[in-house]
Each structure stands twice: as structure tokens, then as C-alpha cells.
């Protein structure tokens, strides 16, 4: 009963803070710089209290309106992964994340005419994470059998970062502010070196101190000025209509025949030379060749550089391209001479995301 009263009192205080009815307008726009510090945890099947590590951040932001803003946010320090149970082994590495975030101030959206002691802000963004210093994970993978660590990496590792979170921050009309921010971040499966066939998740919680500057207040609408009554001007005398000039003869240009092009991309799982759901790409390629009886297509196989070695990757890349051609010939009746097979192995990486480079790219007409 006592805890319930405390919770109700805290909820009432939060609502009072966010809806403080000071009849003054929010700043039209302003910029800020912020320093933050706190803790993060990269989720995995291990004891959660063993995964907590420190995190720091700096950000530069700008609110274009009292509701909508954006920021450049850089955070990072250290992350941990590991195994609980009988093994009870943990390892750490370093990382830094740069994100571009969009922010929406819910307090100003709901109560636009008031200033609020405490503002609730939703945010979301995308960016890149650079990781390094993964020697402990490599040593654990080499010296321990039976671990699910085929994705263990060394050197530097780039990963995407997709973020969503919520902030509580003090009145933005003041030059200095304090904030509490909690984020959930989705990263590549290789981030913690453990294989789960899905993205790794990181949760961060940080306190921050900000300095706001460049405030622009909303200007009051000017009083309406009475429109002067204009005296009617005398009507001008009609001018004689000009004689029509002869229209120039335009010779139509011959219509150039457009060459139909084709590009199909088929993606494969690791160590696979056949894609289960490639029927749509096969049908579109076959239809293109039947619509263009004189055209040929090139089928080029690729492999990702992040796994395997050059010899194995060349083998899988060529098998993927050859399997795609064989299905065109066998299942769709395409003349084999119209399909040119090539392999780049892992020497060419057409995509920035490593896993997408396990692919076949079909180009028509073949060059």
C-alpha cells in the first residue's frame, strides 16, 4: 500500500512537471552541445550483471521548431560478452558509435503554448559502430572447444546501428540543462562475436549536462494595417492587336530506340551455393531474355570477405553463378550460350554490408 502511494505521487509530480502552465511560448529554435555518461549492456545468454560496462557520449543538436530537432551523437567506450554456467568466461572490447538522430518533443507537441520543467522526448536514428580490441574473444575461441563463435573477429569491425529511445530533459528555455536518456540499439550479429543468426542488441542509460545557445523566440504577429482604398484609374485605350507571326516549321527528331536493361540480385546464406527463394529473380531474368531475343546476360558470383578464405570463397561464388545459369537453362528453356557466367570470389565487394556480398548479380544486356 505504501509503495502504491509513492508511485501515484511520483506520477502526479511527473505530470505536473511536464504540463507546468507558464503562459510563455517555447523558443522557436535553438542549438545545444551535451556531454553524457552512464552504463551499457550488450544482451546475450550470460549473467546480465556481468555484462554492464561504462559508456560516455558527446552530441551536437539543433531544434528547428519547439517539437522537431536533430543531433549528431557519438558514444562508446567498452562492451562485454561471455558465457555463464560451468564455463563462466567473459571478454571485453572497445567500440565507438556515431548516429544521426531525429528527436520529437512530446511535451511541446501536446502542450505547445506552455513551458515545461521536464520535457519527454522520443528519438530514433541510424549510424555506424566501429569496434576494436577483441583479443580476449579470439583467445577464448582458440583455447575453448564447443563454443558458438564462428563470427569472432579481429582488427577493426564496422557495423550498422539502428536506435530508438526516450529522453527526459529540463526546460529548453534555460541555458543549462540536465537529461536522462535510455536507448535500445540494434547491431550486426558479429558485434559480440557470438552467432545467433539475428542482430545483437545493446541497451544504454546515460545522464547528461547540456548547454543551449542561439535561442530564437517566436515573434508576435504584427497588428493588421488597414488597406488604403485605391482610386480607380482610367481605363487604357485599347491597343491594336499585333499581326500573328508565322510559326516556324519544326522537323520531328527520329525516336531513338531504348535498350531495355536488367539487374537482379540474389543473396545466399553462408556456405550455400543455392538460394531457396530465387524463383522471382529467375522468372524475371527468363522473361527479359524472351522479350529480348538478341540479348545476353552476365551472371556473376560473389563471396563475403569476412568469412572463409580466397580459395573457398572463389569456389562458392562460381558455384552460385553456375547454379543460377543451370536453372535458367533447365527450368525456363533458355539457350546456354545467352548466359555468361563469371566469378569474382571475395576480390570484389559490391555492398558495404559484409553479409550482402554472398550474392549473384545478373546484368542485362551483358557487356
C-alpha positions as CSV (number, residue, x, y, z in Angstrom):
1,X,0.0,0.0,0.0
2,X,2.8,2.4,0.9
3,X,4.6,1.7,-2.4
4,X,1.4,2.3,-4.3
5,X,1.1,5.7,-2.7
6,X,4.7,6.6,-3.6
7,X,4.1,5.5,-7.3
8,X,0.9,7.6,-7.5
9,X,2.7,10.6,-6.0
10,X,5.6,10.3,-8.5
11,X,3.2,10.0,-11.4
12,X,1.4,13.1,-10.3
13,X,4.7,15.0,-9.9
14,X,5.8,14.0,-13.5
15,X,2.5,15.2,-15.0
16,X,2.7,18.4,-13.1
17,X,6.3,19.0,-14.3
18,X,5.6,18.3,-17.9
19,X,2.4,20.4,-18.0
20,X,3.5,23.4,-15.9
21,X,1.2,26.2,-17.2
22,X,3.5,29.1,-17.6
23,X,1.8,31.1,-20.2
24,X,5.0,31.8,-22.2
25,X,6.0,30.4,-25.5
26,X,8.7,27.9,-26.1
27,X,11.8,29.1,-28.0
28,X,11.2,28.9,-31.8
29,X,14.6,27.2,-32.3
30,X,18.0,26.7,-30.5
31,X,21.2,24.7,-30.7
32,X,23.0,22.8,-27.9
33,X,26.0,20.7,-27.0
34,X,25.8,17.9,-24.5
35,X,28.1,15.6,-22.5
36,X,26.7,12.2,-21.2
37,X,27.9,9.3,-19.1
38,X,26.4,6.1,-17.9
39,X,26.3,2.4,-18.5
40,X,25.6,-0.1,-21.3
41,X,24.8,-3.8,-21.6
42,X,25.1,-5.9,-24.8
43,X,22.4,-8.6,-24.4
44,X,23.4,-12.3,-24.7
45,X,22.9,-15.6,-22.9
46,X,25.0,-14.8,-19.9
47,X,24.6,-13.2,-16.5
48,X,23.3,-9.7,-17.1
49,X,25.2,-8.1,-14.1
50,X,28.5,-9.3,-15.6
51,X,27.8,-7.5,-18.9
52,X,27.4,-4.0,-17.6
53,X,30.2,-1.6,-18.8
54,X,30.7,2.2,-18.8
55,X,29.7,4.4,-21.7
56,X,30.3,8.1,-22.5
57,X,28.9,10.4,-25.2
58,X,29.0,13.8,-26.8
59,X,26.4,15.3,-29.0
60,X,25.7,18.4,-31.1
61,X,22.0,19.2,-31.8
62,X,19.6,21.7,-33.1
63,X,15.8,22.1,-32.6
64,X,14.2,23.6,-35.8
65,X,10.9,24.0,-34.1
66,X,9.8,23.6,-30.4
67,X,8.8,20.0,-31.4
68,X,11.3,18.7,-34.0
69,X,15.0,18.5,-33.7
70,X,18.1,16.5,-34.9
71,X,21.5,15.7,-33.5
72,X,24.9,14.1,-34.2
73,X,25.6,11.7,-31.3
74,X,28.9,10.0,-30.7
75,X,29.1,7.4,-27.8
76,X,31.1,4.4,-26.8
77,X,33.8,3.0,-24.5
78,X,33.7,-0.7,-23.7
79,X,31.4,-3.7,-24.3
80,X,31.4,-7.2,-22.8
81,X,30.2,-10.7,-23.9
82,X,30.7,-14.1,-22.5
83,X,29.4,-17.4,-21.2
84,X,27.9,-18.2,-17.8
85,X,27.4,-21.7,-16.2
86,X,30.3,-24.1,-15.9
87,X,32.5,-22.1,-18.3
88,X,31.9,-18.7,-16.6
89,X,34.2,-16.8,-19.1
90,X,33.8,-13.2,-20.1
91,X,35.6,-10.9,-22.6
92,X,35.6,-7.2,-23.4
93,X,36.3,-5.0,-26.4
94,X,36.1,-1.3,-27.3
95,X,33.7,0.5,-29.6
96,X,32.5,3.9,-30.8
97,X,29.2,4.7,-32.4
98,X,28.2,7.7,-34.5
99,X,24.5,8.2,-35.1
100,X,22.3,10.8,-36.8
101,X,19.1,11.1,-34.6
102,X,15.7,12.7,-35.1
103,X,14.0,14.0,-31.9
104,X,10.3,14.8,-31.2
105,X,9.4,16.7,-28.0
106,X,6.1,15.2,-26.9
107,X,5.6,17.8,-24.2
108,X,5.7,20.7,-26.6
109,X,3.6,18.7,-29.1
110,X,0.8,18.1,-26.6
111,X,1.0,21.5,-24.7
112,X,2.5,23.9,-27.4
113,X,1.8,27.1,-25.5
114,X,3.5,26.2,-22.2
115,X,7.0,25.9,-20.9
116,X,7.6,22.6,-19.1
117,X,10.0,22.0,-16.2
118,X,10.5,18.5,-17.6
119,X,10.2,17.5,-21.3
120,X,9.6,14.0,-22.7
121,X,11.5,13.5,-26.0
122,X,11.3,10.5,-28.3
123,X,14.3,9.8,-30.6
124,X,15.4,7.5,-33.3
125,X,18.3,7.3,-35.7
126,X,20.8,5.3,-37.7
127,X,24.6,5.2,-37.8
128,X,27.8,3.1,-37.8
129,X,29.7,1.4,-35.0
130,X,33.5,0.8,-35.2
131,X,34.8,-1.9,-32.8
132,X,38.4,-2.9,-32.0
133,X,40.5,-4.6,-29.2
134,X,38.8,-8.1,-29.5
135,X,41.9,-10.1,-28.4
136,X,40.1,-11.7,-25.4
137,X,37.3,-13.2,-27.5
138,X,39.9,-14.5,-30.0
139,X,41.9,-16.2,-27.2
140,X,38.7,-17.7,-25.8
141,X,37.6,-19.1,-29.2
142,X,41.1,-20.6,-29.8
143,X,41.5,-22.2,-26.4
144,X,38.0,-23.5,-25.7
145,X,36.2,-26.2,-27.7
146,X,32.4,-26.3,-28.3
147,X,31.8,-22.5,-28.3
148,X,29.3,-21.0,-30.7
149,X,31.8,-18.3,-32.0
150,X,32.2,-18.7,-35.8
151,X,31.8,-14.9,-36.2
152,X,34.7,-14.0,-33.9
153,X,36.6,-11.1,-35.5
154,X,40.0,-9.3,-35.1
155,X,41.4,-5.9,-36.0
156,X,38.6,-3.4,-36.6
157,X,34.9,-4.2,-37.3
158,X,32.3,-1.9,-38.8
159,X,28.6,-2.5,-38.1
160,X,25.3,-0.7,-38.7
161,X,23.5,0.8,-35.7
162,X,19.7,1.4,-35.6
163,X,18.5,3.2,-32.5
164,X,15.2,4.1,-30.6
165,X,15.0,5.7,-27.2
166,X,13.4,8.3,-24.8
167,X,14.8,11.3,-23.0
168,X,13.7,13.3,-20.0
169,X,15.3,16.8,-20.2
170,X,14.8,20.1,-18.3
171,X,13.3,23.3,-19.7
172,X,15.0,24.1,-23.0
173,X,14.4,27.8,-22.5
174,X,17.2,27.8,-19.9
175,X,20.9,27.9,-21.0
176,X,21.9,24.9,-19.0
177,X,20.0,21.6,-18.8
178,X,20.1,18.1,-17.3
179,X,18.8,14.9,-19.0
180,X,18.2,11.2,-18.5
181,X,18.3,9.1,-21.7
182,X,17.6,5.4,-22.3
183,X,18.3,3.8,-25.8
184,X,18.0,0.4,-27.4
185,X,20.5,-0.2,-30.3
186,X,20.4,-2.9,-32.9
187,X,23.8,-4.0,-34.3
188,X,25.3,-6.7,-36.6
189,X,25.3,-10.3,-35.3
190,X,29.2,-10.2,-35.3
191,X,29.3,-7.3,-32.8
192,X,29.7,-9.7,-29.8
193,X,31.5,-12.5,-31.7
194,X,28.7,-15.0,-30.8
195,X,26.5,-16.5,-33.6
196,X,22.7,-16.1,-33.1
197,X,21.5,-15.5,-36.7
198,X,20.0,-12.2,-35.7
199,X,21.1,-8.7,-34.7
200,X,22.8,-8.1,-31.4
201,X,21.1,-5.6,-29.0
202,X,22.7,-3.0,-26.8
203,X,20.8,-1.0,-24.1
204,X,22.3,2.2,-22.8
205,X,21.3,4.5,-19.9
206,X,23.0,7.9,-19.5
207,X,22.8,11.1,-17.5
208,X,23.7,14.3,-19.4
209,X,24.5,18.0,-19.0
210,X,23.8,20.4,-21.9
211,X,24.5,24.0,-22.8
212,X,21.8,25.6,-25.0
213,X,22.5,28.7,-27.2
214,X,21.2,30.6,-30.2
215,X,17.6,30.8,-28.8
216,X,15.1,32.4,-31.2
217,X,11.8,33.5,-29.7
218,X,8.5,33.4,-31.5
219,X,7.6,36.9,-32.7
220,X,4.2,38.2,-32.0
221,X,2.0,38.7,-35.1
222,X,2.0,42.4,-36.2
223,X,-1.2,44.4,-35.9
224,X,-3.1,44.5,-39.1
225,X,-2.6,47.7,-41.2
226,X,-5.8,49.0,-42.8
227,X,-5.6,48.7,-46.6
228,X,-5.9,52.1,-48.3
229,X,-8.7,52.5,-50.7
230,X,-7.2,53.0,-54.2
231,X,-8.8,55.5,-56.6
232,X,-10.0,53.9,-59.8
233,X,-7.6,54.5,-62.7
234,X,-8.8,55.5,-66.1
235,X,-9.1,52.6,-68.4
236,X,-6.3,52.5,-71.0
237,X,-7.2,52.8,-74.7
238,X,-7.3,49.5,-76.5
239,X,-4.1,48.8,-78.4
240,X,-4.3,47.3,-81.9
241,X,-3.9,43.6,-81.9
242,X,-0.5,42.5,-83.4
243,X,-0.4,40.5,-86.5
244,X,0.3,36.8,-85.9
245,X,3.8,35.8,-86.9
246,X,4.3,32.7,-89.0
247,X,5.1,29.6,-86.9
248,X,8.5,28.0,-87.7
249,X,8.4,24.6,-89.2
250,X,9.7,22.0,-86.7
251,X,11.1,18.8,-88.1
252,X,10.4,16.0,-85.7
253,X,13.6,14.2,-84.5
254,X,13.7,10.4,-85.1
255,X,12.8,8.5,-81.9
256,X,15.7,6.6,-80.5
257,X,15.0,3.0,-79.6
258,X,15.7,2.5,-75.9
259,X,17.6,-0.6,-74.9
260,X,15.9,-2.5,-72.1
261,X,18.2,-3.2,-69.2
262,X,18.1,-5.8,-66.3
263,X,19.7,-6.0,-62.9
264,X,18.8,-8.8,-60.4
265,X,20.4,-9.5,-57.0
266,X,20.2,-12.9,-55.3
267,X,21.5,-13.3,-51.7
268,X,22.8,-16.5,-50.1
269,X,23.3,-17.9,-46.6
270,X,26.8,-18.7,-45.5
271,X,28.4,-21.7,-47.1
272,X,25.4,-22.1,-49.5
273,X,25.6,-22.2,-53.3
274,X,21.8,-22.4,-53.9
275,X,19.2,-19.8,-52.7
276,X,15.8,-21.3,-51.8
277,X,13.8,-18.1,-52.7
278,X,15.3,-17.1,-56.0
279,X,12.3,-18.1,-58.2
280,X,11.2,-14.5,-58.7
281,X,14.7,-13.4,-59.9
282,X,14.8,-16.4,-62.2
283,X,11.4,-15.7,-63.7
284,X,12.3,-12.0,-64.3
285,X,15.6,-12.9,-65.9
286,X,13.9,-15.6,-68.2
287,X,11.2,-13.1,-69.2
288,X,13.8,-10.5,-70.0
289,X,15.7,-12.9,-72.3
290,X,12.4,-13.9,-74.1
291,X,11.4,-10.3,-74.6
292,X,14.8,-9.5,-76.0
293,X,15.8,-12.5,-78.2
294,X,19.1,-10.9,-79.3
295,X,20.3,-10.0,-75.7
296,X,22.7,-11.9,-73.5
297,X,23.0,-11.6,-69.7
298,X,26.0,-11.9,-67.4
299,X,25.7,-13.9,-64.1
300,X,28.5,-13.0,-61.7
301,X,29.0,-14.8,-58.3
302,X,30.5,-13.1,-55.2
303,X,31.5,-14.2,-51.7
304,X,31.9,-12.1,-48.5
305,X,35.4,-11.3,-47.4
306,X,34.5,-11.5,-43.7
307,X,34.4,-15.4,-43.7
308,X,36.4,-18.2,-45.2
309,X,39.5,-17.7,-47.4
310,X,40.1,-16.7,-51.0
311,X,40.1,-20.3,-52.4
312,X,36.9,-21.3,-50.6
313,X,35.2,-18.0,-51.5
314,X,36.1,-18.4,-55.2
315,X,34.6,-21.9,-55.2
316,X,31.2,-20.8,-53.6
317,X,31.0,-17.7,-55.8
318,X,31.4,-19.7,-59.0
319,X,29.0,-22.4,-57.9
320,X,26.3,-19.8,-57.1
321,X,26.6,-18.3,-60.6
322,X,26.7,-21.7,-62.3
323,X,23.6,-23.0,-60.4
324,X,21.7,-19.9,-61.4
325,X,22.5,-20.4,-65.1
326,X,21.7,-24.2,-64.9
327,X,18.2,-23.3,-63.6
328,X,17.6,-20.8,-66.4
329,X,18.6,-23.4,-69.0
330,X,16.8,-26.4,-67.4
331,X,13.6,-24.8,-66.0
332,X,13.0,-22.0,-68.4
333,X,14.4,-23.3,-71.7
334,X,17.0,-20.5,-72.1
335,X,19.8,-21.1,-74.6
336,X,23.0,-21.7,-72.5
337,X,25.1,-19.5,-75.0
338,X,23.0,-16.5,-73.9
339,X,24.1,-16.7,-70.2
340,X,27.7,-15.7,-69.4
341,X,29.0,-17.0,-66.1
342,X,31.7,-15.2,-64.1
343,X,33.1,-15.2,-60.6
344,X,34.7,-12.5,-58.5
345,X,35.2,-14.6,-55.3
346,X,35.9,-12.2,-52.5
347,X,38.1,-9.9,-54.6
348,X,35.2,-7.5,-55.3
349,X,32.7,-6.5,-52.6
350,X,29.7,-4.8,-54.3
351,X,28.0,-4.0,-51.0
352,X,29.2,-2.2,-47.9
353,X,27.4,-4.7,-45.6
354,X,29.6,-7.8,-45.4
355,X,26.7,-10.4,-45.4
356,X,25.2,-9.0,-48.6
357,X,28.3,-9.9,-50.6
358,X,27.3,-13.6,-50.6
359,X,25.3,-13.0,-53.8
360,X,24.8,-13.3,-57.5
361,X,24.3,-10.2,-59.6
362,X,22.6,-10.6,-63.1
363,X,23.2,-7.8,-65.6
364,X,21.5,-7.4,-69.0
365,X,22.5,-6.9,-71.6
366,X,25.9,-8.4,-71.0
367,X,28.8,-6.0,-71.7
